[in-house]
Amino acid sequence: MQLSVIILNYNVRYFLEQCVLSVQKALEGIEGEIIVVDNFSVDGSCEMMRHCFPNVKLIENKANLGFPKGNNIGVAQAKGKHICILNPDTVVAEDTFKKVLDFAASKPDLGIVGCKLIDGTGNFLPECKRGIPTPWVAFTKIFGLYKLFPKSSLFNKYYAQHLSENQTGKVDILVGAFMIMERDLYLEVGGFDENCFMYSDDIDLSYLVLKSGKSNYYFHETSVIHYKGESTVRDGTYMKRFREAMQFFYKKHFGGSFVFDVFMRIGAFAFSLLKKSQQKQVVYTVDEYVLFSSDESLKNKLENQLQKKVIRLADIDENALFSRANSSEKHKEILLDNGSFSFKKIIAFLQKNKNRGYTFKIIPEASSFMIGSNSSNDRGQIIEIE
């Protein structure tokens, strides 16, 4: 078998449904499997999987075992030569896996390969390529020096700014939302370290692969949506686990003096406060909806339910651009019907129309909801279609 896709889920039922649908489409023509590991969700995720995707392997844990252990459980049952660690709040294009696997086959020194990640508004997520967060690199991140000197190799390592978002090349660290590597290599380096509940696990795995003599690559020729704000609520528990995760990584790989430890505690605390401050629900009052669909009945259904005017446009291509919205204009939300258009076209549309003052929702094929988020820190929004 060529590829096993491991999706670890925890209480994101609607995002999971869209993710698995996109993965199924992307695995067409590839000998592959999907393994969903559920960490004791209470939102009906498992019931949805059994109803909508009865042929997908579902592992139901009886407790929230954390990100490392949950993924290790999935990999232990995987049969593919390659594995893909994939977050449930992602959407892959129909040709994502084929492109990444072809790239992987061309790199004999391949460790892990990641790809371009965008948020629900089409904006690039810089954390999909990073450097090793040594004390100095962490310092440049915490105090924003990477923004002031983006072209300086002394300051730009945290987000691997030696590569632009549209350049493929070697990087040190990749994000656990999307990682592809050989299963044997994953097992050789020990997989995700279960002593870390979450947050620094992808840094640790990437670093272990580098230490094994392999190279990690950022691959820019396919894009995946990551509604990353949905993954975690930035509450007190988050702050505690984030500090513990950073301290875990530094202690494991760098050790350090008392002064170093104090600095990292302060830095991790400051960074977690920043993350918490960024977590916000971005809510707009929608005045008008624009539906890209070939389904006239869907337009009528939405218009009746939403009690708003819905403009239906039948075409969606990469040249279908809107003019930049004026702040005084009525707010429009763009609805993208996956029953009419591929995820690849939808992803391209988001990227082409980012930062134009609109918000976006996707209606997954054969589903009864629309889903999206209004910023990279937004927890996401779901509207059920009646």
Salt bridges, closest charged atoms under 4 A:
GLU17 OE1 - ARG13 NH1 2.55
GLU60 OE2 - ARG50 NH1 2.59
ASP89 OD1 - HIS226 NE2 3.37
ASP95 OD2 - LYS99 NZ 3.61
ASP95 OD2 - LYS344 NZ 2.77
ASP102 OD2 - LYS98 NZ 2.95
ASP109 OD2 - LYS170 NZ 3.59
GLU127 OE2 - LYS228 NZ 2.87
ASP193 OD2 - LYS252 NZ 2.73
ASP202 OD2 - ARG130 NH2 3.37
ASP204 OD1 - LYS252 NZ 3.09
ASP204 OD1 - HIS253 NE2 2.57
GLU230 OE2 - ARG379 NH2 4.00
GLU244 OE2 - LYS240 NZ 2.58
ASP261 OD2 - ARG265 NE 3.00
GLU288 OE1 - LYS332 NZ 3.66
GLU296 OE1 - ARG312 NE 2.69
GLU303 OE1 - LYS299 NZ 3.30
GLU333 OE1 - LYS361 NZ 3.09
GLU365 OE1 - LYS25 NZ 2.47
